Amino acid sequence: AIQHELLAAIEEVNMYAFSFLVILSYVFYFVFATVCLASGLYYVAELIEEYSVTAKTVIRRTLQAVVVLHIMLMAFEDLPFVYLVLSLVANSMLFLLLPSFPSIYISDPKFIVCSLLAVLNHCAWFFFFTSVYYPFPQILAYFSLCVWLAPFMFFISLSANEYTLPNSVITSDGETDSPLQKKRSSWLVSVFSSLRRQQEEIMPDMFGPSSNAKLS
């Protein structure tokens, strides 16, 4: 009986140990995904700042693709028509922001209306998918491509508004050239640069000779 209880206790400890490893792996993957996402946002923000004309073209093509996706869903899927129309209108309204791109201001009425429609679109589809069962991959695919993609691209592009000055010159290859170009940086790039400097101060040996030169 004692041996049986001892074996049961060992099995219980092993079960808790394995559960701890699972939780630890979740934390590791969450941190890894967060770092990758931050690095990707930093890189995309810098590209948009330097090539605002190319970014505008990519956003326009993306919006057109999203509109085509909504039309295909209306024709071939049994999703609610009213919700699809709302999503189509929310994404189509973003075309109004393109003529003034990258000069997009948060106080602009068009930007406010587009933001409200994006939030309303997200909430509508969230409540729909919580009340009607769909496989999670389908829900994730729809939210990623039809709900979040276009508004998120404009959110990242807000950084170009601070970077492209009124007296800047846009070259034929889409590169923005300005005498004050290197003196201003977007809020998004500034955040990641600040985090990078803090990491270099805390762990200087992990960031190469550039950080060691600061200490010397």
Secondary structure, DSSP 8 states (H G I E B T S, - for coil): -HHHHHHHHHHHHHHHHHHHHHHHHHHHHHHHHHHHHHHHHHHHHHHHHH-HHHHHHHHHHHHHHHHHHHHHHHHH--S-HHHHHHHHHHHHGGGGGSTTTT---TT-HHHHHHHHHHHHHHHHHHHHHHHS---HHHHHHHIIIIIIHHHHHHHHHHHHHHHS-TT-EE-TTS-EE-TTGGG---HHHHHHHHHHHHHHHH-GGGSHHHHHHHH-
